[in-house]
Amino acid sequence: MANTDQKKLEEFELIHWIQQQAGSGEHLSLGIGDDCSIQPQKAERDLLTSVDLLIEDIHFKRQWTNMFDLGRKSAAVNISDIAAMGGTPLSLFLGIGRPRTISDSEIKEFLSGFLTEAKTYGVVLTGGDSCASPGPLMISVTVQGEAASGEAICRQGASYGDAIYVSGSLGDSALALHQLQQGQQPDPFLNQRFHTPAPQVPLGQELAKRHLATAMLDVSDGLLADLGHILDASEVGAELNLSEIPLSTPFKKALASDATLIDFALAGGEDYELVFTSPLKDLDQLINLPHVVTRIGSISQKSGLRIRHSNGDLYHCQRGGFDHFNRQR
């Protein structure tokens, strides 16, 4: 346990340290240091904003990760929301509810990870807040980005006949979490996918710039849940091909000894890959996309979401997507 007797940084000493570490960006006329940051708006650009909350023992457990990786993940999952719109991330705002058991070195480790991930994607920590927490560590992040006016890719827009694609592989993060909960040490690749996911910013931008996607989301709550949001917003249905769901080599290895693990790829969540629809049927064959994509199904006129085996039989997933307010989870 951290030493709680050592002298802690005062609030404004910590803010000054963060200000020195974060720097600034060309899109800002004023960053950290005042009541608000100032970001002038460019002509014909749309400002994108999203907020996310991470709470200890709900979203993460400190015994499973180090503070640097927790900082990276806290930034990454928010940057992913901008990627899901095909936008360019610009600014992050960070709020921390800090328990007294966390030392200055630990909070600096967290912030260093957060800033490292932000700088990887050219994003600036622009402001935030910090306070004491009588309970768990609480992290609140707001992300802002931009897209060309009217070109952000939303949930609605999918049409009958569109192909459904997903980037990367699915189920890795959920399988790692499952193994940690069972007291097992996950494969290093699965572990990395769980603790330090990579937001698909270049792919989202390319899809938006070339008008290749009609609707899009990042896979945070699980493929079925997030694709379901697209179907609801677009008022369409879908059919997925179970055999086409992209799986990593470590996932396939685990699946060989337990076929029920396929449900983690369908509904596990926290992959932060992109699921999107497109009228083009051969995007998976384009070699100049920034990330591998796989065609996994198509949009149908019938409502609802159906999953089929390669022989045409229906498959019924036994898991649901993540829902914070579902008492059964």
N, C-alpha and C positions, 0 to 999 in steps of 0.2 A: 504494500500500500504506500501511496505517496506520503512524504513527510509533510504534515500539516502545520508544524510549528515554525517553519522557516518564514521569513518576511516575504509577503507577496507584493508584487507590483501594484501600485495605486492604479485606479481606473484610467486616469489620463496619462500616466506613464506608459501603460499598455497601449493606449490609443496612439500616442506619439510613436512608439516602436512600430506599430502596424503601419502608420502613415509613411514612415521611412522605408519599410520593406515593400509596400504596395506600389509606390510610384504613382504615375499618372498616365493618361493616354491622349492622343490627338483629338478624340471625339469629346473631350471634357474641357470646359473652361474653368471648372473648379472641382477638385476631388475631395478627399478626406480633409476635415479640419473646420468645417462650418456646420450649420444646422442642416443644410442640404447640399448635395452635389449639383452642378449645373451642366447640362448636356444640350447644347444648341441642336435644333432639328434641321436636317438637311432637306432640301427640296426633293419631292417625289420619293421619300423614304418613309416606311412605316416603322414605328417603335414597337418592339415586342417585349412583353414583361410577364414574368411568371414567378411564383413564390412556392417554396417547399419547406417542410419542417421535418427534422430528424430528431428523434427522441431516443435516448439510451434505453435499451431493453425492449424497444418496439422496433426500431429500424437497425439497430446495431448493438453488439455487446463488446465492451472494451477488452474483455479477456480473450476475444477472438482476433483482435486487430491491434496494430500499433497506431499511435496518434497521427503520425505522418500520413499513413494510408487512409485513415478516417478523414483527414483534411482533404486529401485528393478526391475521395469519393463524394464528399459533401459538395465540392465544386462541380465534379463531373456530372452528377445526376441532374443538376440544374442546367448546366450548359447543354445537356441532352435535350431539354425542352425547346431550346432555340434551334437545335439541329432538326428536331421533329417538324419545325415549320419551314425548314429550308433557309433559315436566316443566318446572320453573322452575329455571334455573341460579342458584346462590348463591355458590359459592366456587371459586377457582382456586389451585392450588399449582404453583409454577414452579421447576424445576431447570435450571441452566445449566452446561454444561461449556465454559469460555471459553478459546479459544486466545490466546496472548500477542500475536498480531497484531491483535486487536480492541482499539481504544482505549476509554477511559472514555466519550467522547462517543458512540461507536457503540453501546456497551452501554446507555447512557441513552436513545438514540434507539429502540433495540429495546424497552426497558421502557416508554417513553412510548407506543409503538404498542400494546403488549400491554395497558396500563392503559386506553388510549382505547377499545379494542374491548370490554374487560371492562365499563367503565362504560356503554357503549352499551346493554348488556343487563342493567344493574343488578347486575353481578357484582363481588365483592370479591376482590382478590389477598390470600389469607389466610396464606400461608407459602411456604416453598420452601428451596432450597439453591443454593449456587454453588461451583464449584471450577475449577481450571485444567485445561485439556485439552491434551495433547501433540499432538493431531491436529485433527480438524474441530470446528466449533461443534456442540454437542449440546444439545438442548432437550427437557426432559421436563416434561409438564404433566399434572396430575391435576385433574379437575373434579368438583365435587359439586353436586347439585341435589336437588329434592324433587318429589314428586307425591302426590296424594291416595292414601291407602292402597288398594292393589289396582287402581289406575287407570292405572298406567304402561303404555304400549303396547309390547308385546314382539314378537319375531320370530314366535313361534308364535301361531296364532289365525286364520289365513286359512282359509276354507272354500270348497268347491265352489260356483261361481256368483258369488262375490265379484268385484266390479270391481277393476281395478288402476289406480291413479292415480299421477301424479308431479307435483311442483310445478315451476314455472318452466320453464326450457329446459335441455337436456342437451348435453354435448359441448363447451361453450365453453372450459372450462379445459383439456381435453385437446388441443383444437385450438391453443390459445395455446402450450402446451408444445411441441407438434409444430413449430410455426412458429419458436419460439425455438431449438429444436434444429437447425433448418435454416438458422439465421442470419438469419431474417426478423423484422421488427418486427410483432407482432400488432396487429389492430384494437384501439383503446382499450377497447372494451367487453369483448372477449375477454381482454385483458390484465388488466383489473380483476377479471374472474371468476376468473382464475388466481391473482393475487397477493392479493386481498382478498375472499374468498368471504363470503357473508352467511348465517349459520346461521338456519334457519327456525323460530325459537322461537315467535313468535305463532301460526303455523299449527299447529305441533305441539300447543301448549296448547289451541287451539280444538278440534282433532280429539279430544283426550282429554276435554276438558270436556263436549263434546256427544256423546261415545261414537260418533263417526263412523267410526273406523278399527278394524279387527280385528287388523292386524299392521302394523309400520312399521319402516323403517330410513332412515338418511341415505345418500345416494349418494356414497360416498367411494372405493370400489374399482371403480366402474362399475355401470351399471344391471343388467346381466346377472348379475354376481357378487353384488351386494347383494340383488337380487330372488331369486336362487338361495338365499341364506341363509334368506329367508322360506319358500320352498318346502320346503327341507330340514327346517326346524324345524316346519312345519305339516303335512308329509307330504302335499303336494298338488303338482299341476303347474300350468302356465300357458301361455296363448297370447297373444302380443303382436301388435299391428297396426303394421307398420313405418311406414305412412303417418301414424300418429297420434303418433309420437314428437315432442314439442315442440322446435322448433329456433329459435334467435334469427336475426334478420336477417343479422348478419355471418356466422353459420355457414352459412345458406342460400346466401349469396353465394359462399363458398368451395366449397360442395358442388356448385354449378352447373358448376364447372370440374373437379371430381374427385369422382365418385360414391362412391368407396371411403371417403371421409371420414365417411360415415354410421356407420361402425364406431366412431368416436370417441364418438358420441352413445350407442351401445349399451354400450361397454366401456371408455371412456376414463378415467373416474374424476375425483375431486376437484371434482364439481359442488356437493356439499353441499346438494342439494335433497332433498326427502323422497319416498320411494316407499312407498306404503301400499295396503292392500286395504280394501274396504268393501262391505257388502251393499247399499248405496245406489248406484243406477245413474246419478244425476244430480248428483253433487257438483260436477262441472265447470260446472254451470249456476247454482250458488249465487253470488250476487254479494256476499254478506256474509262470505266467507272472507277471512282476512288476506292471502292470496297466491293467484295463479292456479294452478289444478290442471287437469290434462288426463287424461282416461280413455284408457289405452293398451292395455288388454287385459282378460282375465278369468282367474280361477282355474278350472282344469279338474281332472277326476278322474284323468286320465292323468298319470303321473309325467313329469318333465322339463319343459323350457322350449322352446317353439316360437315362431318369429317368422314371420309371414306377410305377403306383399305384399297389396295391395288386391284382386288377382285370386284370392287363395287359395293361390298358390304359396309354398312354404317359402323363407325366406331364411336363409343360413348366414353368421353373423358370423365374420370371419377373425381377430378379436382375442379375447384372454381378459382377464378382470378382473385388476387388479394383485395380484401375489403376491410378497412380499419374498423368498421362498425358492425361487421358480421360476428355475432357472439359465438358462432360455431368455430371460428378460426383461432 
